[in-house]
Amino acid sequence: MNIAVFSAKPYDQEYLSRANAALSFSSSSSQPHKLTFHEFSLSAETVQLARGADAVCVFVNDILPSAVLHALHDVGVRAVLLRCAGYNNVDLDAAEKLGLFVANVPSYSPEAVAEFAVALIQTLNRKTHRAYNRVREGNFSLNGLMGRTLCGKTVGVVGTGKIGVALARILRGFGCRLLAFDPFPTDAFRDLGEYVELDRLLAESDFVSLHCPLTASTKHIINGKTLGMMKKGAMLINTSRGALVDTKSVIDALKSQHLGGLALDVYEKEGSLFYQDHSAEIIQDDDFMRLMTFPNVLVCGHQAFFTEEAVTEIAECTMRNLEDFANRVPCKNSLVKQGHVLARRESLPVRI
């Protein structure tokens, strides 16, 4: 099959090509699938480059509304392969009506994201990023670098899928008290902490870490109202989806010093920024640039997933999904099947 891979970075090319070759070697196919890599994202302007492809392979910042899906269908594409867990960027209703195959990678090394969230907590809390820059300039003063001991602190985990539970396990080892909010409780977290309502979690937590999917009900779950519920001086960490956080409200909470710190690996308008080098440009996003002026804000470029193990699993799972489509066999990761949308994050306990 011919696959058009969009938003393809060098590591995508390496790991997808390796998974493709391994799949061909282990299956009855005499030839691997043909992968065509495009560095730019899939959009209405680039969709014609998928002409002749049986499937497209896309990432988190490729946007596939109804118009793009119709255009893909018109040029012969019959499958959409998401090399990520979230699928808020795909119009599943339109895909259903067009009869498109859509599959994601629902789980890939949840420990990778959980470990990165802990790294953000510790970096923001102990200010190691600031210390690193100081020491390189010969400044060994400790003024302004005071942190807090994690042991004994309360951490609120919003979303207890595999990543949230992995985070809880790590922080339990630090001696933290764990609270969680999730409409779909799991026994795995109950062994580690306590489920509470969101308002109580926010009021009692010294650190709040977001690990929930982006749906209509979770968009801007962190807003002016919920930020006001947080304990003064608490820190917020988001390694999930950017639009869980209302950026303008967070800026206000930082300016008033109610929010003690913010660590982001995702950003609600990251599509035009992340995964690209803008170091020689003037960034036009005023909200993002305002965030960067705060000394208690740490921003990374959506790299929490980025380990050898996770990228390997993403590539291999993506190719397995493709094989299921090619062989017309049921795919456990399908989001649309036989004319029906299989999963809705608003109503089903689908985890990321």
N, C-alpha and C positions, 0 to 999 in steps of 0.2 A: 504494500500500500504506500501511497505518497502522503507524507505528513508535512505540513507547513508549520514550523515552530516559530512563534513570535516572542518578542522580548527576550531573545536568546543571548545570553552572555557566554564568554568562553567556557565557564564551568558547566553551563547547560549543554553546550555542544559536546564537551568531553564525556560527561556522565550519561547523557542520553545515547550518544553513539556507542558507548561501552555497553549499556544495557541492551541496546538494539542488537549488537553483535552477539552478546551472550544469549539473548532470546532466540536468535536465528540458529545458533550452534546447538542449543538444547531442544529445539522443536523440530518438527518434520519439514519446516520450510527450508528450501535450498538457498534462498536469498533473503537478506535482511530487508526490513522496510526502508524506503527511501526518505531520508530526513532532509528538508530544506530549511536552513536557519535564517531568520531575519532578526536583526538587532533591535528594530523598532517595534512598538506595540501594535496590536491589532486594533483597528478603528475603521470608521466609515471611509477614511481616506486611503487606507492600506489594504482593505479587504480584497481588492482585485488581485493582489499577489497570492491569494489562496486558490486562484483558478487552476484547476487541474489536480488539486489535492483531494484526497478522500477524507482527510481529517485535519483539524488545526489543533495545535498544542499551545496553551496560553497560560499566563501567570496572573498574579494578583492585580496588577494594574492594567491589564487588558480589559477593556470594557465592551461587553457584548449585549447591548440592548436589542430590542426587537428588530430594528432596522438593519443592524449588522448581521444578525442571525438570518434574516431573510436574504440579505446579499450573499452570505456564505452559501445558503441553500441554492441560490440562483447559479452560483459558479460551480456547483457540484459537490460541495462539502456535505458530509453526512454525519460527522462525529466531531464533538468538542471534547478535548482531553485537557482537564485542568491539572496542572502540576502543583497543586496547592489544596488545602482543605476547604477554605471558604469559597463560597460560590455566589455571594451577594452581587458580583459583577456580571452575572449571567441572568437574562430574563428566561426563567425556566418555563413560564407559561407559553412564551413564544416558541421555545424549543419543543415543547410538547405538541403544539399545533403543527409544527413543521415535521415532526417525527424524527428529530435529531437525537442521536445518542450523545449523552452528556455524562461524564464520569469524573470524579475527583480523586484526590489522594487523602483519605480521611484521617490518617494517622501516620506520622513519620517521626520517629525518635522524639517523643514528647519530652524526654529528659533534656534534649538539646535546648528547647525553648525555656524550660523550667530553670535549668542551670544559668542561662543567660539572664533571666529575670532576677535571680539571686545576685548575679554579678552587678546588675544595675542597682539593686537595693544597696549592696555593700559599697559600690563606687559612690553613689549619691550620698549615702549616710556617712561614710568615712572620708569622703572628699579626696580619694586617691587620685582622681584625674587632675585636681588642682595641685596636689602635692607633687605629682610627676612634673608638671610644667615649672613649678617653683624650683625644684632641685636642679633641673637642667639649666637654670639661670643662676645657680649658686645660692639660692635662698632657702635656708633650712629652718626658717621660723615656723613655729606651730600655730601662730595666731590665725584664727579663722578656720582651723581644720578640726575643731572639736566635733566628734560624732557621738553616737549613742550605742550602747551595748545591745545587741540583738536579743541575747538571752533574757527571757522574761517579758519581752515585748509582745504585743498582740498584733497579728497579721491577719487582715481580712482578704479572703480569696473569693473573687466574684467569678463564678463559673468553675465547676469541679468535674470537668472532663478529664481526659488523661493528663493533659498538661497541668491543670490546676492541682490534681492529686499528686503528681510528681513534685510540684513546687512544695506542697504541704509536707511531703515526706522529708524533703531536704531541710525545710525550716523547722520541722519537729526535731531534727538533729541538732539545730542551733539552740533548742530550748525555748522556742516561741510558743505562745498560746495561739491557737488557730481558730478563726471563725470563718464561716462560708455562707454565701448566698447562691442558691441555684434552684430554679423551679423543679428540677429533676434530681433530687438527692441520691447519692450513691453510698453503698456500704463502705466502699474503699475510703471515702473521706470520713465517714462516721468513726472509723477506727483511729483517726488522727486529730479530729477537732469537733466543733459543734456547728450545726446549721442554725442560722438566725435570720431574721428579716433584714433587708438591706439597710434600713435606717439605723438599726442597732449595730450592725457591722461597721457602718461609717462612723458612728458616734464613739465606738470603743477601740477602733484600730489605730495603731501607731503607723502602720504601713498598709496600703490597700493595693492589691495587685489584680489586674483585670485579665481574665482568661475565658471570656465568653464570645460567642459568635456575633456577627453584626446582623441584626434583623430589624424589622420595624419597631419592635418593642425594646431593643437594646441601643438603638441609635441615640447618642448623647445621653446615655445612662448617667454619665458624669456631666452635670450641668450646674447652673447657678444654685439651684435648690439643693441638690445632693452634695455639692461642695460645701454648702453652708452647714450640712449635717455632720461633716467630718470633724474630728477632733482638731483643735487648733495646733498647728505645727506638724500634723501628720504628712506623710509622703505618699505620692501616688505613682504607680508604675503601670505602664501599658505596653505589653508585648503581643497584643491580640489583633485588634482592628482599630485604625485611627479614628473612625467616626464614632467610636464609643465615647469619645471625649469631645465636649464642646470647647474648642480652643479659646474663644473669646472669654468664656466664663472662667477658664483656668488662668488666663492672663490676669483677670480681675482678682482672682483669689491669691495669686502670687503677689500682685501689687499691694494688696491689703495685708499681706503676710499671714493670712489665715492658713494657706497651704504652705507647708514647710519645705516642700521640694517636689520636683516632677522629673520622672525618667520615662522617656518615650523611645520605643523602637519602631513605632508606627505613628502616622500623622494623617489627619482626615483629608488633607489635600496633597498627599505624597505623590500622587500619580505623575505630576509634572516635575518632580524633584528627585525622588529616590531612584537608585540604580544607575544614575548618570553623574558625570563629572561636571559640576557647575562652578568650579573654582575660579574660572576666568570670566565669569559672567556676573551681572547684577541680578540678584534674586529678587523677583517682583512680588513675592508673597509677604506682605507686611506683617501678618500675624505670626508667621514662622520666624521672621527676622526679629520680631519683638520677643518671642520666646528665647531666642538665642542670646539676648542681652542679660538674662537673669543668671546670677552666679549659682543658683540652686536648681538649675534646669540642665538635664543631660539628655541629649538626643542622639540616637544612632539611626542608621539607614536601613531598617528592616532586615537585620542580620541574625536575629535570634535563632532562626532555623539552620543557620549556615555552618553545618559541620559535615565532615566527610560521610559520616553514617547517615545523616538525614538526607543529604543530596543524593546519595546512592539509593536509598529507599524510595525517594520521590521519582527518580528516573526509572527504577525497576517496576514500581507500581504503575506508573504511567504507561509503560510498554505492556504490562500485563493487561491493563484496561483496553489497550489497543488490540491486543490479541483476542480478547473476548469479543470485541466488536467485529474484528475481521472474520472470526470463526462462527459468528452469530450464536454465541452461547451466553447464558445469563452472566451478568457482571455484578458482583456484590457491591461495587462502588458506583453503580448507575444512579443518577439523580432523576432521570426521566426514562421510563420503560413502558413499552406497549401502550403509548398514548397517555400515560399517567405520570404526574409528578410524584416521585416517591417520597421525598422528604421535605418538610417545612420546619425550619428551626423555631418558628413560633409555636408549634404544637407538638413536636417530637423531640425526644432527648438526644438530638444529634450533637456530638461533641467535636471539638477541634483540638 
